[in-house]
Amino acid sequence: MYKAFFKLRRNPFELTPDPSFLFPTRRHNEALAALYYGVRRRKGFVVLTGEVGTGKTLLVRCLLQLLKGSNVAFAYSFNSRLSPLEFLQYVTGDFGLPAAGKNKSELLLQLGSFLVGRYQQKLTTVLVADEAHHLSEEVLEEIRLLTNLEAPQGKLLQILLVGQPELDEKLDSTELRQLKQRIELRAQLLPLDFEETRGYILRRLQLSGAESQANVLFPYETIAIVYRISRGIPRLINTICENALVSAYAEQLQSVPPEIIQEVASDFRLNVVAKPRAEEASGKDRKDETELWHAVKTLVELHNQLQSVRPSQEQVPLQAFSGIRKHEPIV
């Protein structure tokens, strides 16, 4: 919609993980090198972690692109809400093997034969488990047992676990200590700093056709606001900048001012920080206690008032009807 107006060849801030848009920070380069080395040297377990939106899936796509056409077969699991049997069926099917209707023993025998055959041909086989922080302990243990298939010179199956920081916490548990001991390489992605954020935005604009106009389209002060709101998380940077370009186009502006970034942040509630559930629960408990105390206090005050009023109220009927005889009706 805005490409012709800003003289761009493509949308610079799409959310899809496109390897051609990889911005090679030091952390990203180190992580990609660790993943590539781990697969090529048959290290077995490699773990990549990072906060939401820091580019983990993009990095995996870059790795698979590097390995493409180099006799590497891979299964890519992106749905971690599976039982152990469903996971084995999915992996077997993604390797191109028949999996329907097979029980666990049949799947393992088939996978073992497949891996041994590829190893004998000096071929590499990779299993990528994305969103691995959601995998159950049972599935993670099943994955660990797959690495028991090994040769003297290396593992038959290379396993890459990709997930949020919760994956590190899960791997630190006592139940998964055997898996943790088998991890050969670890990599971690962090949010971008300010200079990296600026380089990230300008590079995407330049790759999309802005070239020397990138600095005009997103001035220094505008990028500073983008960094403050996004906290250097690439996915949020893309969301903010994409919508900022739409707004600037709607107002026919050749440059994105800081005010538009503030408007986008407000529209997407990016300035709203949710409280941790524990803090919300404790705050609710305090509120409940305060309300209960006020209710009790009100009841006590009402009780005291009734106690002070009761004697005079009890005397009124006696005085009012003192002159009436015993059997005379009251009208």
Backbone hydrogen bonds, N-H to C=O, Kabsch-Sander energy under -0.5 kcal/mol:
donor,donor_aa,acceptor,acceptor_aa,energy
6,F,2,Y,-2.1
7,K,3,K,-0.6
7,K,4,A,-0.6
8,L,3,K,-3.0
9,R,208,S,-3.8
10,R,208,S,-1.0
14,E,11,N,-0.6
18,D,16,T,-1.7
21,F,18,D,-2.2
22,L,19,P,-1.7
25,T,23,F,-1.9
29,N,25,T,-2.5
30,E,26,R,-2.4
31,A,27,R,-2.5
32,L,28,H,-2.6
33,A,29,N,-2.3
34,A,30,E,-2.2
35,L,31,A,-2.4
36,Y,32,L,-2.4
37,Y,33,A,-2.7
38,G,34,A,-2.5
39,V,35,L,-1.9
40,R,36,Y,-2.6
41,R,37,Y,-2.6
42,R,39,V,-1.2
43,K,38,G,-2.7
45,F,43,K,-1.0
45,F,182,R,-0.7
46,V,159,I,-2.3
47,V,185,L,-2.3
48,L,161,L,-2.9
49,T,187,A,-2.2
50,G,163,G,-1.2
51,E,189,L,-0.7
54,T,51,E,-1.7
59,L,55,G,-1.9
60,V,56,K,-2.1
61,R,57,T,-2.4
62,C,58,L,-2.1
63,L,59,L,-2.2
64,L,60,V,-2.7
65,Q,61,R,-1.9
66,L,62,C,-2.1
67,L,63,L,-2.0
68,K,64,L,-0.8
70,S,67,L,-1.7
73,A,71,N,-0.5
73,A,124,T,-2.4
75,A,126,V,-2.4
77,S,75,A,-0.6
77,S,128,V,-3.3
78,F,76,Y,-0.6
80,S,78,F,-0.6
82,L,80,S,-1.4
87,F,83,S,-2.7
88,L,84,P,-2.1
89,Q,85,L,-2.4
90,Y,86,E,-2.5
91,V,87,F,-2.6
92,T,88,L,-2.4
93,G,89,Q,-2.4
94,D,90,Y,-2.4
95,F,91,V,-1.5
96,G,93,G,-1.5
97,L,92,T,-2.2
102,K,99,A,-1.6
107,L,103,N,-2.2
108,L,104,K,-2.5
109,L,105,S,-2.3
110,Q,106,E,-2.2
111,L,107,L,-2.8
112,G,108,L,-2.8
113,S,109,L,-2.2
114,F,110,Q,-2.2
115,L,111,L,-2.7
116,V,112,G,-2.4
117,G,113,S,-2.2
118,R,114,F,-2.0
119,Y,115,L,-2.4
120,Q,116,V,-2.3
121,Q,117,G,-0.9
122,K,119,Y,-2.0
123,L,118,R,-2.8
124,T,71,N,-1.4
126,V,73,A,-3.0
127,L,158,Q,-3.2
128,V,75,A,-3.1
128,V,126,V,-0.5
129,A,127,L,-0.6
129,A,160,L,-2.9
130,D,77,S,-2.8
130,D,128,V,-0.7
132,A,129,A,-0.5
132,A,162,V,-3.3
134,H,131,E,-1.8
135,L,132,A,-1.2
140,L,136,S,-2.4
141,E,137,E,-2.2
142,E,138,E,-1.8
143,I,139,V,-2.4
144,R,140,L,-2.2
145,L,141,E,-2.1
146,L,142,E,-1.1
146,L,143,I,-0.5
147,T,143,I,-0.8
147,T,144,R,-1.2
148,N,145,L,-1.4
149,L,146,L,-1.4
150,E,148,N,-1.1
151,A,154,G,-3.0
154,G,151,A,-1.4
155,K,42,R,-1.2
156,L,149,L,-1.7
157,L,149,L,-0.5
158,Q,125,T,-2.8
159,I,44,G,-2.7
159,I,157,L,-0.5
160,L,127,L,-3.0
161,L,46,V,-2.6
161,L,159,I,-0.6
162,V,129,A,-2.5
162,V,160,L,-0.5
163,G,48,L,-2.2
167,L,164,Q,-2.8
168,D,165,P,-0.7
169,E,165,P,-1.5
170,K,166,E,-2.3
171,L,167,L,-2.5
172,D,168,D,-1.1
173,S,170,K,-1.4
176,L,173,S,-0.8
177,R,174,T,-1.5
180,K,176,L,-2.3
181,Q,177,R,-1.8
182,R,178,Q,-0.6
182,R,179,L,-1.2
183,I,180,K,-1.2
184,E,45,F,-2.2
185,L,45,F,-1.2
187,A,47,V,-2.3
189,L,49,T,-2.5
192,L,232,G,-3.2
197,T,193,D,-2.5
198,R,194,F,-2.5
199,G,195,E,-2.4
200,Y,196,E,-2.7
201,I,197,T,-2.3
202,L,198,R,-2.4
203,R,199,G,-2.4
204,R,200,Y,-1.9
205,L,201,I,-2.0
206,Q,202,L,-2.5
207,L,203,R,-2.7
208,S,204,R,-1.1
209,G,206,Q,-1.3
210,A,205,L,-2.8
213,Q,210,A,-2.4
214,A,211,E,-1.5
217,L,213,Q,-2.6
218,F,214,A,-2.2
223,I,219,P,-2.2
224,A,220,Y,-1.9
225,I,221,E,-1.3
226,V,222,T,-2.1
227,Y,223,I,-2.7
228,R,224,A,-2.0
229,I,225,I,-2.3
230,S,226,V,-2.7
231,R,227,Y,-2.0
233,I,230,S,-1.4
235,R,53,G,-1.8
236,L,233,I,-0.6
237,I,233,I,-2.2
238,N,234,P,-2.5
239,T,235,R,-2.1
240,I,236,L,-2.7
241,C,237,I,-2.7
242,E,238,N,-2.6
243,N,239,T,-1.8
244,A,240,I,-2.0
245,L,241,C,-2.1
246,V,242,E,-1.6
247,S,243,N,-2.2
248,A,244,A,-2.6
249,Y,245,L,-2.3
250,A,246,V,-2.2
251,E,247,S,-1.6
252,Q,249,Y,-1.3
253,L,248,A,-2.9
256,V,217,L,-2.7
260,I,257,P,-1.0
261,I,257,P,-1.0
262,Q,258,P,-1.9
263,E,259,E,-1.9
264,V,260,I,-2.6
265,A,261,I,-2.4
266,S,262,Q,-2.1
267,D,263,E,-2.7
268,F,264,V,-2.3
269,R,266,S,-1.0
270,L,265,A,-2.8
271,N,265,A,-0.6
272,V,269,R,-1.0
273,V,271,N,-0.6
274,A,272,V,-0.6
280,E,276,P,-2.4
281,A,277,R,-2.8
282,S,278,A,-2.3
283,G,279,E,-2.3
284,K,280,E,-2.4
285,D,281,A,-2.4
286,R,282,S,-2.2
287,K,283,G,-2.1
288,D,284,K,-2.6
289,E,285,D,-2.4
290,T,286,R,-2.2
291,E,287,K,-2.5
292,L,288,D,-2.5
293,W,289,E,-2.3
294,H,290,T,-2.3
295,A,291,E,-2.2
296,V,292,L,-2.5
297,K,293,W,-2.5
298,T,294,H,-2.4
299,L,295,A,-2.2
300,V,296,V,-2.3
301,E,297,K,-2.2
302,L,298,T,-2.4
303,H,299,L,-2.4
304,N,300,V,-2.2
305,Q,301,E,-2.0
306,L,302,L,-2.3
307,Q,303,H,-2.1
308,S,304,N,-1.7
309,V,305,Q,-1.6
310,R,306,L,-2.0
313,Q,309,V,-1.5
314,E,310,R,-2.0
315,Q,311,P,-1.1
316,V,312,S,-0.9
319,Q,315,Q,-2.0
320,A,316,V,-2.4
321,F,317,P,-1.6
322,S,319,Q,-0.9
324,I,321,F,-1.0
328,E,325,R,-1.0
331,V,329,P,-0.5
